[in-house]
Amino acid sequence: MNSNKLSQIELFAFDTTPSFADRPVRAGSLYLLLRLTWGEQIHYGACEITRSGQSFDLTRWGAPLRCIHHSTVEEIVVTLRRKEQEWATGQLGLLQTALSGILQVRVPVTAGHGRHAHQVNSHAAFTPYPVNSRFRELTLSRLIDESVAYYSILR
């Protein structure tokens, strides 16, 4: 396995405040956690999105992440810049927070009005969460136990 390439993408949704979060999740919102794996390295991004009374499909929302699987960090940055108009604000921001632990990357976060953004809930307000040191202690089983939805891209 090439440790320079993204080997695993996992997305978790929490409808209540997870035990590891620094601040409470607002009513009507979801706390999303993105877990990216490169070899033995794991990096996290977190955010809160407002559902605005709409249902939320984590698989559909996370589907655009498939295009970065098996990519290097540099390739991911290029992909994000190329596809920024197609992704919703929350998708770009969540990935940006996960990448910030690897590189000091500034990927522009747009309003999410690209041609696919509406299909993946572009109306959701996005609030990035700082990634804290407690994330390093998270196990997959704990995340699955606390989450209400899980989406994984392994291959």
C-alpha positions as CSV (number, residue, x, y, z in Angstrom):
1,M,0.0,0.0,0.0
2,N,1.4,3.4,-1.0
3,S,1.3,5.6,2.1
4,N,1.6,8.8,-0.1
5,K,-1.9,8.1,-1.5
6,L,-5.2,8.4,0.2
7,S,-6.2,4.8,1.0
8,Q,-9.5,5.3,3.0
9,I,-12.2,8.0,3.3
10,E,-14.7,7.7,6.1
11,L,-17.5,10.1,6.8
12,F,-19.6,10.0,10.0
13,A,-22.8,12.0,10.9
14,F,-23.9,12.7,14.5
15,D,-27.3,14.2,15.3
16,T,-26.3,14.9,18.9
17,T,-23.0,16.2,20.3
18,P,-20.4,13.4,20.1
19,S,-18.4,12.7,23.2
20,F,-15.2,14.1,21.7
21,A,-16.7,17.4,20.4
22,D,-15.6,20.7,22.0
23,R,-19.0,22.4,21.7
24,P,-22.6,21.3,21.5
25,V,-24.4,20.6,18.2
26,R,-27.3,22.9,17.6
27,A,-30.8,21.5,17.2
28,G,-31.6,20.8,13.6
29,S,-27.9,20.4,12.7
30,L,-25.6,17.5,12.1
31,Y,-22.0,17.2,13.2
32,L,-19.9,15.6,10.4
33,L,-16.5,14.0,10.9
34,L,-14.3,13.2,8.0
35,R,-11.5,10.7,8.6
36,L,-8.8,10.4,5.9
37,T,-6.1,7.6,6.0
38,W,-2.7,7.7,4.3
39,G,-0.9,4.5,5.3
40,E,-0.6,4.7,9.1
41,Q,-1.5,8.4,9.2
42,I,-5.1,9.5,10.0
43,H,-6.3,13.0,9.6
44,Y,-9.7,14.5,10.6
45,G,-11.9,17.3,9.6
46,A,-15.1,18.3,11.4
47,C,-18.0,20.6,10.8
48,E,-21.6,21.3,11.7
49,I,-24.2,21.7,9.0
50,T,-27.7,22.9,9.3
51,R,-30.3,20.7,7.7
52,S,-33.0,23.4,7.5
53,G,-35.7,20.8,8.1
54,Q,-34.5,18.7,5.1
55,S,-33.6,15.0,5.2
56,F,-30.0,14.2,4.9
57,D,-28.4,11.4,2.8
58,L,-24.8,11.0,3.9
59,T,-24.0,8.6,1.0
60,R,-25.2,11.1,-1.5
61,W,-23.5,14.0,0.3
62,G,-20.2,12.2,0.5
63,A,-20.2,10.7,-3.0
64,P,-18.0,13.5,-4.5
65,L,-15.2,12.4,-2.2
66,R,-14.8,9.3,-4.4
67,C,-12.9,11.4,-7.0
68,I,-10.0,12.0,-4.5
69,H,-9.5,8.3,-3.5
70,H,-6.0,7.0,-4.1
71,S,-4.7,10.6,-4.6
72,T,-1.8,12.3,-3.1
73,V,-2.4,15.5,-1.1
74,E,-1.1,17.6,-4.0
75,E,-3.5,15.8,-6.4
76,I,-6.4,16.4,-4.0
77,V,-5.7,20.2,-3.9
78,V,-5.6,20.3,-7.7
79,T,-8.9,18.3,-7.9
80,L,-10.6,20.6,-5.4
81,R,-9.6,23.7,-7.3
82,R,-10.8,22.2,-10.5
83,K,-14.1,21.0,-9.1
84,E,-14.9,23.7,-6.5
85,Q,-18.0,24.9,-8.4
86,E,-19.4,21.4,-8.4
87,W,-19.1,20.8,-4.6
88,A,-21.2,22.3,-1.8
89,T,-19.6,24.6,0.7
90,G,-19.7,22.0,3.4
91,Q,-18.0,19.4,1.3
92,L,-15.1,21.7,0.4
93,G,-14.8,23.0,3.9
94,L,-14.8,19.6,5.6
95,L,-12.1,18.3,3.3
96,Q,-10.1,21.5,3.8
97,T,-10.1,21.1,7.6
98,A,-8.9,17.5,7.2
99,L,-6.1,18.6,4.9
100,S,-5.0,21.5,7.1
101,G,-3.3,19.0,9.4
102,I,-1.1,17.8,6.5
103,L,-0.4,21.0,4.6
104,Q,-1.2,24.6,5.0
105,V,-3.8,24.4,2.2
106,R,-6.2,27.1,1.4
107,V,-8.8,25.7,-1.0
108,P,-11.4,28.4,-1.8
109,V,-14.8,27.6,-0.3
110,T,-17.5,28.9,-2.5
111,A,-21.2,29.3,-1.9
112,G,-22.0,25.9,-3.3
113,H,-23.9,27.0,-6.3
114,G,-22.2,24.7,-8.8
115,R,-24.2,22.4,-11.0
116,H,-24.1,19.5,-8.5
117,A,-24.2,21.5,-5.3
118,H,-28.0,21.7,-5.2
119,Q,-28.3,18.0,-5.5
120,V,-26.2,17.5,-2.3
121,N,-27.9,20.0,0.0
122,S,-26.3,23.3,-0.9
123,H,-28.6,25.2,1.4
124,A,-27.0,23.8,4.5
125,A,-25.1,26.3,6.5
126,F,-21.5,25.2,7.2
127,T,-19.6,25.8,10.4
128,P,-16.0,24.4,10.5
129,Y,-14.9,22.8,13.8
130,P,-11.2,23.0,14.9
131,V,-9.7,19.6,14.9
132,N,-8.5,18.9,18.5
133,S,-6.0,16.5,19.9
134,R,-8.8,14.2,21.2
135,F,-9.4,13.0,17.7
136,R,-6.2,11.0,17.8
137,E,-7.7,8.8,20.5
138,L,-10.8,7.9,18.4
139,T,-11.3,4.3,17.4
140,L,-13.4,3.2,14.5
141,S,-15.8,1.3,16.7
142,R,-16.4,4.3,19.0
143,L,-17.2,6.5,16.0
144,I,-19.6,3.9,14.5
145,D,-21.2,3.4,17.9
146,E,-21.9,7.2,18.4
147,S,-22.8,8.1,14.8
148,V,-26.2,7.9,13.2
149,A,-24.7,7.4,9.7
150,Y,-21.5,6.1,8.3
151,Y,-20.1,6.2,4.7
152,S,-16.8,4.6,3.7
153,I,-14.8,4.6,0.5
154,L,-12.2,1.8,0.8
155,R,-11.3,0.8,-2.8
